[in-house]
Each structure stands twice: as C-alpha cells, then as structure tokens.
Amino acid sequence: MRLLIRVAISGVLFLLFALHVTGDLPMPLLDRLEDIAYDSRVRLTMSETIDPRVVILDVDERSITAEGRWPWSRDKVATLVVKLFDRYHARVVGFDMNFPEPDDQRAVELLEALAARGLRDDPEFAATYAEVRPTLDTDARLAEALAGRPVVMGYVFQPEGSAGVGQKIGVLPPPLFEKGRDGTALRYEVAAGYTGNLAKLQEAAPAGGFFSTQLVDTDGSFRRVPLLQSYQGAVYESLALATLRLSAGGTRPEFVFGSGAGSRRDNLDLEWVLLGDLRIPVDEQLAVWVPYRGPQYSFPYVPATDVLRGTADPAVLRDAIVLVGTSAPGLRDLRNTPVGEAFTGVEVHANIISGVLDQRVKHHPEYVRGIHLLMLLFSAIVLTVIQVRAGVVWATATTVAFLVLGIVANLLMWQAGDFIVPVASPIVFVLLLFLVHTLYGFFVESRGARQLTAQFGQYVPPELVAEMAQQSGDSFTFEGQTREMTVLFSDVRGFTTISEGLGPKELTELMNAYLTPMTGVIHNQRGTIDKYIGDAIMAFWGAPLADPDHARHAVLAAIEMEKAAAAISEEFKAKGWPEIHIGVGLSTGPMRVGDMGSEFRKQYTVMGDVVNLGSRLEGLTKNYGITVLVSEATREMVPEVQFIEIDRVRVKGKELPVATYTPVGMREALEKGVKQMATRHKQALALYREQRWDDAEREFFGLYQEHKKVYHQVYLDRINHFRREPPPAQWDGVFTYTTK
C-alpha cells in the first residue's frame, strides 16, 4: 500500500509535467525558467571571440556627422555599394534596412520644369540637361550599382494582428518557391503585409531577405529567427539565409527530414535545411536558435563614412560578408537578447551567418519533446524507488547527485552535441518529487514510524525500528501469531548475595552498568528485549520483523554476552564491587508472539513450551559450570559454530528429553586443543550411555584433569552414583531434573 501511494504521487506529478511538455497544460513559470536556463547556457558557453568573416558596416553617429543626416541620398548609397565591391572586394553585402520610397526628386522636378519652359531648344541648356539629368536620378544610380553585384536587399514582413496588416509598400523579391510545390507538407509563419523596396532597386539586386521576425518570446527576447516565411502562397527567405545563399554561389536550399524517404515531410519531421555543404538545424517553425558568439561587438564594425572616404582598412573588408546596419542614436534597431538588453539588430543576423558557417547552430528538433518526456519518466521511477527505500539523508544526497549529473549531461549535450534539451523543467520536477515525497514521508509515514518507536524503541534496536518503518505493514503485526523463533534468558549468578552487600544507590548503578552493555550486545545482533526481571534479561529473535538467521544471531549474542560479562567483572573489581557471572539459556522452535496482556496493560512478548524450555536451560547452566546452554534445535540451525553436547535432560514440566549443548567457538577459527577436547568428550559421553563405567570414568577423569570443566566432574559423580545404584534396564541416558 505504501509503495502504491508513493507511485501515485510520482504519477500525478509526471502527468502534470507531461501535459505541459505536450502543450495541453501550459505552465508559464516553467517556460520562463526554461528561458532563463537557455540564456544561462548561451552566456556560459559562448566563445566571446571576434569573427572577421562577417563585418558590420555601421551607419553610426560619426558617419551621420560626416555625411549628413539619414537617410542619405541614393547616389551616396550607390557609391557605398560600388566601393565595397570595387575597392574593398567584399564578398556579399546585405542591407539590414530597406528603401521603400523614391529618393528626393526635387532637383529633377526643377530641371524638368525649366526644360518645360522651352529651354530644351537652347543648345547650351540641352547639353547641360543631357549631362546633369542622369546624375539626378539617384534611384537609377543605386539600381545600376546593385546590378550584377551580390547584394541582398532587406525588407519587412508584417505579422498577423499588426498595424501593417494588408500593407503593400514597394515590391518583394522573387520567392524561393511556391508553397506546397516543393514536395513537402511544411507550414510556414504567414505574413499579412510587407514593406519592401522600390521596384527598380529590388529588381536590380539578385536577392532580398526579410529582417523582421514574429518569433519574439514572451519576455521580449530574440532567441529564434525564422529562416523562411510565406506570403500569399509563396515562400520567402530571411536576410541571413539569402546572404548565406549568395555567399555559397546562389545554391537553392533543400530540406532534410528525420524519417527519410516516404516520411510525412512536415514540420514535425523536419530537421535541417541544407545550403550546399552547410547544414542548418531548424525547429518546427523553420526557425534557427541564434548562436550568439558573444556580447555586442563580436564582429568588426566599420563606419560607413570610412568606406565612402576610402579610409577603411582593406584587410577588414576583403572577402567579408558585409551587413549594412545602423547604431546611430535615433536610428538604432535595438533588440533584447540572451546576451544583452540593447543589442543591435543587424548583429543578430551576423550571429546567425557566423554560426551557420561554423556549424554551431543548436538543434531543437521535435523529437526532443519525446526525450523530455523520457527524462521526466526516468526521474520519476528512479527517485520514487530512492524515496521509498532510503532515509532522508540518503534521499537528499542522491537527489542532489541526480540533479548534478543531469545538469552535467545536459551541458554535454548542449556543448558537444549542439542539442537544446530542456533542463529547467526536469530540475523543477526532481525538486518537486523530492519535496512532496519528503513531506509525505514526514507527515504521514513518519507518524507510523513514531508509533513504532514509541512501542518498540526500548526493546528493539533502532536500525530494526527504521527497517520496520521502511517496510510494508504486512511484514509485521502486533496481533498474536505463531512463528519459529529463538528465545534467550540470562541471569546473574548469586545476585541476591550481591544485592545484600550494596546500598540502594550502588545497586542501581551496578544494574545500569550491567544491563546497558548486555542490551547493546542483544541489539547489535538484532534481538528484541522482551523484559528485564530484576537482574534477568529475556529477549527473542524473529519478531517483530522476520529473521531467517534468528538462531545464529541469538547464539552470537550469547557468546558476546559471556565476553561482555568478563569485561564488566574487571570494571566492577576496579570499583570494589563484586564480580558477576551469568548464565544464558537459548531455545528455538515455534512460539506465540504478539501484543499480550490485559485491557489495562499489554506487552509485546512470546509464550509457549519453547519459551519455558529456554528459561529452564538458563537455570541448568549453574549445574554444569557453563555460561551458555542451548537446545538441540538451536544447535542444528547454527552449523558454523562448534558445540559440545552437555547432557540429555528431562526438565521439570516436560516429558520429552532434550539434548543440550554449549558453544565453544566458530568452527573455522577453533583451536586444535578445543577440537581434541570436543572429540574426547563425545567419546566419553558414548561410553557413559553404554554404561561402560570404567572406560567412561577414565575418559572423564582425564578430561577433568586437563580442562577443569565442571560438567566433566558432574559425569564422574554420576558414574559413582550409578555404580552404587545401577540405572534401570531400559535406561536411555537421560537425566531427569525435578527442580527448575
């Protein structure tokens, strides 16, 4: 049930984020965070170098001061174009401006008015007219300068809903192709009007490109620029694409689709636009993500007046792609971008051209949405498993590591693969998963953990309580049930005598000093303290959590308790307190366990014959002079420990005999002398049970002389007794105890 709730929490969060990814549940905050993350990656990884291949010819304040106010006469622009090619050998020139209106024609009108008054018949006037008239048609001069030269004339498309809807000023260049006639099902951003150039200018230039864009993000930032737009069924290219195309020799762009031949060939399938050897990644709106190489002035800026006056550095302009723009106050085309809030518009196009030439335009195809969903799903699965199985500290550490690895992987895809993969929403998703699961664990699940701690904290090791809190409630219960378990009883020998020799305060200190380390030993071996009965301890293994190694843990605890008792005795001697000796009895088998008691008080405890046997075995330890005595069922479940059989007894209250054993060490680390003693002891017991008294006496006497064990003396005494009073004919070697 607990796992299902956790899965449901993650599932709901995943569904919300998945709907955002598919666009069915827009979350503006996530979009804004994604924009911030995108801008941060741009600024973090931009080269911040100057690209000499693209030059900005700047109509700056100095140029306007030197050449006169803008707009300049067309003959001056014509001179600019001619000098760029003939003197400075530019490769391509693109205008980030347009010329929709005719130039000032007042001089022409005056000359024509004079001619109309009959001055044409004056030979001198006619000669002057013939010489001057062509120079006054500045638009014609500019058209002449454009003809035959690789110049891209800029123009503006008006988007739907703008003030320029339906506006048609000037003319457009010839389209690249008619929409739908390229064999694709592509959809384009649709323009509703335009402001182009004079017909004679646009017709003279070999190409034209729009420098406007509809793809401004909600924060006003220019992150993407469309390469293509449509107007009245025809497809037109951007200023950057047209400039690149002329630079590549006029190559016609081609489309590359992700599914290859036979694909649907639509916007969702489109991946690249090919321009000769240049591959331009585009998104579903046929836009490129502007590959900003640095802040403003990442390209050489040449004042336009320097070209007009012939003082510009020829090395800067030679074979360069030149974009003509303006940075003069009042004329500046400023844009908000990821790398600056007042970024010159012409440099946006320069960055696109530079990025395409370097092949470093970031790729954001439609299938990134699928990658995004897989990232969210993977995060949900991994973090749900972690939250269910790990504690708060580990869950926090793992979540942080998960975030760090995710960010590093995202940066690698960004830098090495030129892929734009969302990073903000996965981070928010992971943090929300962590927060919601942590809050649920604290307010809901930890309540159960606190209840467990209150009920078991004094009796069960803290790590066992933590496991119980992490596990399903089906793995343990407070109700009575029968389980195979191991029970332990321990007692201090002669405690009554010890207590009579100490005052109340000293006795309290002694008991605390004894019970604390003993309890620690039991807890370290995953045991549950049932109760303290004065100096006695009752503990069990196998509940409340099932423990398949319950007998092993109990035996190891008994061995460690024997060692701990010896250490405690040394401490007590140093304080002037009496030494202590303990007895420990272990019994394994089925017993009842659960919350038992009255309506006034209950206790989680164990009951049954196996439990009673454990208590009897503890009492028998003093008869044999040993510390630990276990039942045969306990010994059989711990084969890695070497045991010595002590006796077969019939304890008070039980008819069936029980074989009893004491552990002497781990088999793999057993000393040679102990092994020999165990072998001789086993042989002596066999002789005893065969009633070969003389042989048995000789073996037990030799063992006693060498090892001084009380249980060897016990058998010597029994042999003397049976010599005087032989056992019955059907004697089974079992010794019957009539007291507890």
C-alpha positions in Angstrom: 0.0 0.0 0.0 2.8 2.4 0.9 4.5 1.8 -2.4 1.3 2.3 -4.3 0.8 5.7 -2.6 4.4 6.7 -3.5 3.9 5.6 -7.1 0.6 7.5 -7.3 2.3 10.7 -6.0 5.0 10.4 -8.7 2.4 9.5 -11.3 0.3 12.6 -10.7 3.4 14.9 -10.9 4.6 13.2 -14.0 1.2 13.6 -15.7 1.1 17.3 -14.9 4.6 17.9 -16.4 3.9 15.6 -19.3 0.8 17.7 -20.2 3.0 20.8 -20.0 5.5 19.2 -22.4 2.8 18.3 -24.9 1.3 21.8 -24.7 -2.0 20.7 -23.2 -1.4 22.3 -19.8 0.8 25.4 -20.3 2.8 26.5 -17.3 4.2 30.0 -17.9 6.5 29.8 -14.9 8.2 26.7 -16.3 8.6 28.4 -19.7 10.1 31.4 -18.1 12.6 29.2 -16.1 13.4 27.4 -19.3 14.2 30.7 -21.0 16.5 31.7 -18.1 18.2 28.3 -18.3 18.7 28.7 -22.0 20.1 32.2 -21.6 22.5 31.0 -18.9 23.8 28.2 -21.1 24.3 30.6 -24.0 26.3 33.0 -21.8 28.2 30.2 -20.2 29.4 28.6 -23.5 29.7 31.5 -26.0 33.2 31.8 -27.4 33.4 35.6 -26.9 35.7 35.9 -29.9 35.6 38.3 -32.9 34.6 36.7 -36.3 36.4 38.6 -39.1 34.3 36.8 -41.8 31.3 38.9 -41.1 31.6 42.7 -40.9 29.1 45.3 -39.8 29.1 48.4 -42.0 27.8 50.8 -39.4 25.9 54.0 -40.2 27.0 55.3 -36.8 26.9 58.8 -35.3 30.3 59.7 -36.7 29.2 58.7 -40.2 26.0 60.8 -40.0 28.0 63.8 -38.7 30.4 63.5 -41.6 28.0 62.6 -44.4 24.8 64.3 -43.3 21.5 63.3 -41.7 19.9 60.0 -42.6 18.5 58.9 -45.0 21.4 59.6 -47.3 20.8 60.3 -50.9 20.7 57.1 -53.1 23.7 58.2 -55.0 25.7 58.1 -51.8 24.4 54.6 -51.0 25.3 53.7 -54.6 28.8 55.0 -54.0 28.9 52.9 -50.8 27.9 49.7 -52.7 30.4 50.3 -55.6 33.3 51.0 -53.2 32.5 47.9 -51.1 33.0 45.7 -54.1 35.3 47.5 -56.4 37.7 49.0 -53.9 37.4 46.7 -50.8 36.4 43.5 -52.5 33.6 42.5 -50.2 32.1 39.0 -50.9 28.4 39.7 -50.2 26.6 42.8 -49.0 23.3 42.5 -47.1 21.2 45.5 -46.1 19.5 45.4 -42.7 17.4 48.3 -43.9 15.0 48.9 -46.8 14.4 51.6 -49.4 10.6 51.6 -49.9 10.2 55.2 -51.1 11.8 57.1 -54.1 14.7 59.3 -53.2 14.2 63.1 -53.1 13.2 64.2 -56.6 13.0 68.0 -56.2 16.1 68.6 -58.3 14.7 66.5 -61.1 11.4 68.3 -60.9 13.1 71.7 -61.1 15.2 70.7 -64.1 12.1 69.3 -65.8 10.2 72.4 -65.1 13.0 74.5 -66.7 13.0 72.2 -69.7 9.2 72.5 -70.0 9.6 76.3 -70.3 11.2 75.8 -73.7 14.8 75.8 -72.6 15.3 72.5 -74.3 15.8 74.4 -77.6 18.8 76.2 -76.1 21.8 74.3 -77.2 23.8 75.2 -74.1 20.9 74.1 -71.8 20.3 71.0 -73.8 24.0 70.0 -73.3 23.8 70.7 -69.6 20.5 68.8 -69.3 21.8 65.8 -71.0 24.8 65.8 -68.7 23.0 66.5 -65.4 19.7 64.7 -65.8 21.1 61.2 -65.4 23.0 62.2 -62.2 19.9 63.5 -60.6 18.0 60.1 -60.8 19.7 58.7 -57.7 17.4 55.7 -57.5 18.6 54.7 -61.0 22.2 55.2 -59.9 21.6 52.9 -56.9 19.9 50.3 -59.2 22.9 50.5 -61.5 25.2 49.9 -58.6 23.2 46.9 -57.4 23.0 45.3 -60.8 25.5 42.4 -61.3 26.7 42.6 -57.7 25.9 40.0 -54.9 23.7 42.3 -52.8 20.7 41.3 -50.6 18.1 43.9 -50.2 16.3 43.8 -46.8 12.6 44.2 -46.3 10.0 43.8 -43.5 7.1 41.4 -43.3 4.1 42.5 -41.2 2.7 39.8 -38.9 -0.9 39.0 -38.4 -2.5 41.4 -35.9 0.0 44.2 -36.5 -0.8 47.7 -37.7 0.6 46.8 -41.1 -1.9 44.1 -42.0 -2.6 44.2 -45.7 0.1 46.8 -46.2 2.0 46.6 -49.5 4.7 49.1 -49.8 7.3 48.7 -52.5 7.9 45.2 -54.0 9.1 41.8 -52.8 11.9 39.9 -54.3 11.1 36.7 -56.3 10.1 34.0 -53.9 12.3 30.9 -53.4 9.3 28.7 -54.4 5.6 28.5 -54.3 4.2 26.9 -51.1 3.4 23.3 -51.5 5.2 22.9 -54.8 8.4 21.6 -53.1 7.0 18.2 -52.4 6.6 18.8 -48.7 3.7 19.4 -46.3 5.5 22.2 -44.4 3.7 25.0 -42.7 5.3 28.5 -42.5 4.9 31.6 -40.5 2.4 33.6 -42.5 2.9 37.4 -43.2 0.0 39.7 -43.6 1.7 42.6 -45.3 5.1 43.9 -46.2 7.3 47.0 -46.6 9.7 46.2 -49.4 11.9 48.2 -51.7 11.4 50.3 -54.8 10.8 48.1 -57.7 13.8 49.3 -59.7 16.1 48.6 -56.7 14.7 45.2 -55.8 14.7 44.1 -59.5 18.3 45.2 -59.9 19.5 43.2 -56.8 19.9 39.5 -57.2 18.2 38.7 -53.8 16.2 40.0 -51.0 15.6 38.8 -47.4 13.3 39.8 -44.6 14.9 41.0 -41.4 11.7 41.0 -39.3 10.5 38.2 -37.1 7.3 37.1 -35.4 9.1 34.8 -33.0 9.7 37.1 -30.1 9.4 35.3 -26.8 7.1 36.4 -24.0 9.9 38.2 -22.2 10.6 40.2 -25.4 13.9 38.4 -26.1 15.1 37.3 -29.6 16.2 33.7 -29.2 14.9 32.4 -32.6 14.7 33.9 -36.0 12.7 32.2 -38.9 14.6 31.3 -42.0 11.5 31.2 -44.2 8.1 32.8 -44.1 5.2 32.7 -46.5 3.1 35.4 -48.1 0.1 34.8 -50.3 1.2 31.2 -51.0 4.8 32.0 -51.8 7.8 31.2 -49.6 10.5 33.9 -48.9 13.9 33.7 -47.3 15.4 35.7 -44.4 18.2 38.2 -44.7 20.6 35.7 -43.1 19.6 32.8 -45.4 19.7 35.0 -48.6 23.1 36.3 -47.7 24.5 32.8 -47.0 22.9 31.6 -50.2 24.6 34.3 -52.3 27.9 33.7 -50.4 27.6 30.0 -51.4 27.0 30.8 -55.0 23.3 31.0 -55.1 22.6 27.4 -54.0 19.0 26.6 -53.6 18.1 25.3 -50.0 17.0 21.8 -49.6 15.0 20.2 -46.7 16.1 17.1 -44.7 13.5 15.2 -42.8 14.1 12.8 -39.9 12.2 9.8 -41.2 13.9 9.7 -44.6 12.1 8.7 -47.8 8.4 8.1 -47.5 8.1 10.2 -44.4 5.2 12.7 -43.8 7.7 15.5 -44.6 6.0 18.1 -42.4 7.2 20.5 -39.7 7.4 17.8 -37.0 9.6 15.6 -39.2 11.8 18.5 -40.4 15.4 18.6 -39.0 17.7 20.5 -41.3 17.9 23.0 -44.2 20.8 22.2 -46.4 22.6 25.0 -48.2 25.3 23.3 -50.2 27.7 21.8 -47.6 26.1 23.9 -44.8 23.6 22.2 -42.6 21.2 24.5 -40.7 19.2 23.0 -37.9 15.6 24.3 -37.7 12.7 23.8 -35.4 9.1 23.1 -36.2 8.6 26.8 -37.1 11.5 26.7 -39.5 13.4 29.0 -37.2 17.1 28.9 -36.1 18.2 29.4 -32.5 20.5 32.4 -32.8 24.1 31.1 -32.0 25.3 34.2 -30.2 29.1 34.1 -30.1 29.4 36.8 -27.5 28.1 40.2 -26.4 27.6 43.1 -28.8 30.6 43.9 -31.0 31.5 40.3 -31.6 32.1 41.3 -35.2 34.3 44.1 -36.7 32.4 47.4 -37.0 33.4 49.7 -39.9 31.9 53.2 -40.0 30.2 53.8 -43.3 31.9 57.1 -43.8 35.3 55.4 -43.8 34.2 53.4 -46.8 32.8 56.4 -48.6 36.0 58.4 -48.0 38.3 55.4 -48.8 39.9 55.4 -45.4 38.7 51.9 -44.2 41.2 49.1 -43.7 41.0 47.0 -46.9 42.1 43.8 -44.9 39.0 44.0 -42.8 36.5 44.1 -45.7 38.3 41.9 -48.2 36.2 38.7 -49.0 34.0 39.5 -46.0 30.2 39.2 -45.7 29.2 42.8 -45.1 25.9 43.6 -43.3 24.9 47.3 -43.5 23.1 48.5 -40.4 23.0 51.5 -38.1 23.9 52.1 -34.5 23.4 55.9 -34.5 21.1 57.2 -31.8 17.5 57.5 -33.0 18.2 55.0 -35.8 19.3 52.1 -33.8 17.4 48.8 -34.3 17.8 47.5 -30.7 16.8 44.0 -29.6 16.5 42.3 -26.3 18.7 39.1 -26.5 20.1 36.5 -24.1 23.4 38.3 -24.2 22.3 41.9 -23.9 19.2 44.0 -23.5 20.1 46.7 -26.1 21.6 44.5 -28.8 21.9 46.0 -32.4 19.5 44.1 -34.7 22.0 43.8 -37.5 24.3 41.8 -35.3 21.6 39.2 -34.6 21.7 38.3 -38.4 25.5 38.4 -38.2 25.5 35.8 -35.4 23.2 33.5 -37.5 25.5 33.8 -40.5 28.6 33.2 -38.4 27.0 30.2 -36.6 26.0 28.6 -39.8 29.5 29.0 -41.3 30.9 27.4 -38.1 28.2 24.7 -38.0 27.4 25.5 -34.3 23.7 26.3 -34.6 21.9 24.5 -31.8 19.5 21.7 -32.7 16.0 21.5 -31.2 14.0 19.0 -33.3 10.5 18.0 -32.5 11.6 14.6 -31.1 13.3 16.5 -28.2 9.8 16.5 -26.7 10.0 12.7 -26.5 13.4 13.0 -24.9 12.0 15.4 -22.4 9.2 13.0 -21.5 11.6 10.1 -21.1 13.8 12.2 -18.8 10.8 13.0 -16.6 9.7 9.4 -16.6 13.1 8.1 -15.7 13.5 10.7 -13.0 10.1 9.7 -11.6 10.9 6.0 -11.5 14.4 6.4 -10.0 13.5 8.9 -7.4 10.4 7.1 -6.3 12.5 4.0 -5.6 15.0 6.0 -3.7 12.4 7.8 -1.7 10.7 4.5 -0.7 13.9 2.7 0.2 16.3 5.4 1.5 16.2 7.7 4.6 16.0 11.4 4.3 19.8 11.9 4.3 20.4 9.3 1.6 17.4 10.5 -0.4 18.7 14.1 -0.2 22.2 13.2 -1.2 21.0 11.0 -4.0 18.6 13.7 -5.3 21.4 16.3 -5.3 23.7 13.8 -7.1 20.9 13.1 -9.6 20.5 16.8 -10.3 24.2 17.4 -10.7 24.6 14.5 -13.1 21.5 15.7 -15.0 22.9 19.2 -15.4 26.3 17.9 -16.5 24.7 15.6 -19.0 22.6 18.5 -20.3 25.6 20.7 -20.7 27.4 17.9 -22.6 24.5 17.5 -25.0 24.5 21.3 -25.4 28.2 21.8 -26.0 29.3 18.6 -27.6 26.1 17.6 -29.4 24.7 21.1 -30.1 21.3 19.8 -28.8 18.9 22.0 -26.9 17.4 19.7 -24.3 15.2 21.2 -21.6 16.8 21.5 -18.2 14.7 23.8 -16.1 11.5 21.6 -16.0 13.4 18.4 -15.2 15.1 20.2 -12.3 11.9 21.6 -11.0 10.3 18.1 -11.5 13.0 16.4 -9.5 12.9 19.0 -6.7 9.1 18.8 -6.5 9.3 15.0 -6.4 11.8 15.2 -3.5 9.8 17.8 -1.7 6.4 16.1 -2.0 7.8 12.7 -1.1 9.7 14.1 1.8 6.7 16.0 3.2 4.5 12.9 2.7 7.1 10.8 4.5 7.4 13.2 7.3 3.8 14.0 8.0 2.2 10.6 7.1 4.8 7.8 7.2 6.9 9.2 10.0 3.8 9.2 12.1 3.7 5.4 11.8 7.5 5.3 12.5 7.0 7.4 15.6 4.3 5.0 16.8 6.7 2.1 16.1 9.4 3.8 18.0 7.1 4.5 20.9 6.0 0.9 21.1 9.3 -0.9 20.3 12.0 1.8 20.8 13.0 0.5 24.2 13.1 -3.1 23.2 14.1 -3.3 19.5 17.4 -2.0 18.0 17.0 1.5 16.4 18.0 0.1 13.0 15.3 -2.6 13.3 12.7 0.1 14.0 14.0 2.0 10.9 13.5 -1.1 8.8 10.0 -1.6 10.2 9.2 2.0 9.3 10.5 1.4 5.7 8.7 -1.8 5.2 5.1 -2.5 4.5 2.9 -3.1 7.5 2.2 -6.6 6.2 5.7 -7.7 7.2 4.9 -7.4 10.9 1.9 -7.2 13.2 1.0 -6.7 16.8 -1.6 -9.4 16.7 -0.8 -12.9 18.1 0.7 -15.4 15.7 2.9 -18.5 15.8 6.4 -18.2 14.5 9.6 -20.2 14.6 11.9 -18.1 16.8 14.7 -18.2 19.3 14.4 -17.0 22.9 17.1 -16.1 25.3 17.1 -16.0 29.1 20.1 -14.7 31.1 20.6 -14.3 34.8 23.3 -13.1 37.2 24.5 -15.9 39.5 24.2 -15.2 43.2 22.5 -11.8 42.6 20.7 -11.9 45.9 24.0 -12.1 47.8 25.4 -9.3 45.6 22.5 -7.1 46.2 22.6 -7.6 50.0 26.2 -6.2 50.1 25.4 -3.0 48.3 23.4 0.1 49.2 20.4 1.2 47.0 22.3 3.8 45.0 25.3 1.5 44.4 22.9 -1.4 43.4 21.2 0.9 40.9 24.5 2.0 39.4 25.6 -1.7 39.2 22.4 -2.8 37.5 22.6 0.0 34.9 26.3 -0.7 34.3 25.4 -4.4 33.7 22.2 -4.1 31.8 23.3 -1.4 29.4 26.2 -3.3 27.7 24.2 -6.5 27.7 21.3 -4.8 26.0 23.7 -3.3 23.5 25.0 -6.8 22.6 21.5 -8.1 22.0 20.6 -5.0 19.9 23.7 -5.4 17.9 22.6 -8.9 17.0 19.1 -7.7 16.0 17.4 -9.0 19.1 14.3 -7.7 20.7 14.3 -7.2 24.5 11.2 -8.7 26.0 11.6 -7.6 29.6 14.0 -7.1 32.5 13.2 -9.2 35.5 15.4 -7.8 38.2 18.9 -8.9 37.1 17.4 -11.3 34.4 17.0 -10.5 30.8 14.5 -12.0 28.4 15.0 -11.5 24.7 13.9 -13.1 21.4 14.8 -13.1 17.7 12.5 -13.4 14.7 9.9 -10.8 15.7 8.5 -8.2 15.1 10.5 -8.5 11.8 11.1 -11.9 10.5 14.7 -13.0 10.7 15.7 -16.2 8.9 19.0 -16.2 10.9 17.3 -15.8 14.3 19.2 -18.8 15.9 22.5 -17.7 14.6 22.0 -14.1 15.9 20.9 -15.4 19.3 23.9 -17.8 19.7 26.4 -15.0 18.7 24.7 -12.7 21.2 25.1 -15.3 23.9 28.8 -15.7 23.1 29.3 -11.9 23.1 27.4 -11.6 26.4 29.8 -14.1 28.0 32.7 -12.0 26.9 31.0 -8.8 28.0 30.3 -10.2 31.4 34.0 -10.9 31.9 34.9 -7.3 30.9 32.2 -6.0 33.2 33.6 -8.0 36.1 37.0 -6.4 35.7 35.4 -3.0 35.8 33.4 -3.9 38.9 36.6 -5.2 40.6 38.2 -1.8 40.0 35.3 -0.1 41.7 35.3 -2.5 44.6 32.1 -4.2 43.5 31.5 -8.0 43.5 32.4 -9.9 40.3 29.5 -11.2 38.3 28.9 -14.4 36.5 25.9 -15.1 34.2 24.0 -18.0 32.8 22.4 -17.9 29.4 19.8 -20.3 28.0 18.7 -20.5 24.4 15.7 -22.4 22.9 14.5 -22.5 19.3 11.1 -23.5 17.9 7.5 -22.4 17.4 6.2 -20.0 19.9 3.3 -17.5 20.2 4.3 -13.9 19.7 2.2 -10.7 19.9 0.7 -7.9 22.0 -0.5 -9.8 25.1 -1.9 -8.7 28.4 -5.0 -7.2 29.9 -7.1 -4.2 29.0 -5.1 -2.2 31.5 -1.6 -3.1 30.2 -0.2 -5.1 27.3 3.2 -6.1 26.2 4.7 -7.5 23.0 6.0 -10.8 24.2 6.4 -14.6 23.5 4.8 -17.6 25.1 4.9 -21.4 24.8 6.8 -24.6 25.7 9.8 -23.5 23.7 10.0 -20.3 25.8 9.7 -22.2 29.0 12.5 -24.5 27.9 14.8 -21.6 27.3 14.2 -20.5 30.9 14.9 -24.0 32.2 18.1 -24.2 30.2 19.3 -20.9 31.7 18.7 -22.4 35.2 20.7 -25.5 34.3 23.8 -23.7 33.4 25.0 -23.4 37.0 24.7 -27.2 37.4 27.3 -27.7 34.7 29.5 -24.7 35.4 29.0 -23.2 32.0 27.7 -19.8 30.8 25.6 -20.8 27.8 23.3 -23.8 27.3 21.3 -24.2 24.1 18.7 -26.7 22.9 19.3 -29.2 20.1 17.0 -27.2 17.7 19.2 -24.1 18.2 22.4 -26.0 17.6 21.1 -27.5 14.3 20.4 -24.0 12.9 23.9 -22.7 13.5 26.3 -25.2 11.8 29.1 -22.7 11.6 29.5 -22.8 15.4 31.2 -25.7 17.2 29.1 -27.1 20.1 29.8 -29.7 22.8 26.9 -31.8 23.9 26.5 -31.3 27.6 23.6 -33.7 28.5 20.3 -35.2 27.7 17.8 -34.0 30.2 14.2 -34.1 31.1 13.4 -30.7 32.6 10.7 -30.1 35.1 7.3 -29.8 33.4 8.3 -31.7 30.2 8.2 -35.4 29.5 10.3 -35.4 26.3 14.0 -35.4 26.8 16.1 -32.5 25.4 19.7 -32.6 24.2 21.7 -29.6 25.5 24.8 -28.0 24.1 27.3 -25.3 24.8 29.1 -23.3 22.1 32.9 -23.4 22.2 33.7 -21.2 19.2 33.4 -20.7 15.4 34.5 -23.9 13.6 36.8 -22.1 11.2 38.7 -20.4 14.0 38.7 -23.3 16.5 42.0 -24.1 18.2 43.4 -27.6 17.9 43.2 -28.3 21.7 39.5 -27.4 21.8 38.8 -29.7 18.8 40.6 -32.6 20.6 38.7 -31.9 23.8 35.3 -31.9 21.9 36.2 -35.2 20.2 37.3 -36.9 23.5 34.2 -35.5 25.3 31.9 -37.0 22.6 33.6 -40.4 23.1 33.3 -40.2 26.8 29.6 -39.5 26.5 29.1 -42.5 24.3 30.9 -44.8 26.9 28.8 -43.3 29.6 25.5 -44.0 27.8 26.7 -47.6 27.1 27.2 -48.0 30.9 30.8 -48.8 30.4 31.6 -47.1 33.7 35.3 -47.8 34.0 36.1 -46.6 30.5 33.8 -43.6 30.8 35.3 -42.7 34.2 38.9 -42.9 32.8 38.0 -40.5 29.9 36.1 -38.0 32.0 38.8 -38.1 34.7 41.5 -37.3 32.0 39.3 -34.5 30.6 38.8 -33.0 34.0 42.4 -33.2 34.9 43.4 -31.4 31.7 40.5 -28.8 31.3 38.9 -28.5 34.8 35.4 -28.4 33.4 32.6 -28.7 36.0 30.5 -30.8 33.6 33.2 -33.4 33.5 33.1 -33.7 37.3 29.3 -34.0 37.1 29.7 -37.1 35.0 32.3 -38.5 37.4 29.9 -38.1 40.2 27.1 -39.7 38.2 29.3 -42.7 37.4 30.0 -43.3 41.1 26.2 -43.0 41.8 25.3 -45.5 39.1 27.9 -48.0 40.4 26.1 -48.0 43.7 22.6 -47.7 42.2 22.6 -49.0 38.6 20.1 -47.4 36.3 17.0 -49.3 35.1 17.4 -51.9 32.3 15.8 -49.6 29.6 17.8 -46.6 30.7 18.2 -44.0 27.8 21.0 -41.9 29.3 18.6 -39.1 30.1 19.0 -37.2 33.4 15.7 -36.0 34.9 15.6 -32.8 36.8 12.8 -32.4 39.4 13.5 -28.7 40.1 13.6 -25.6 38.0 
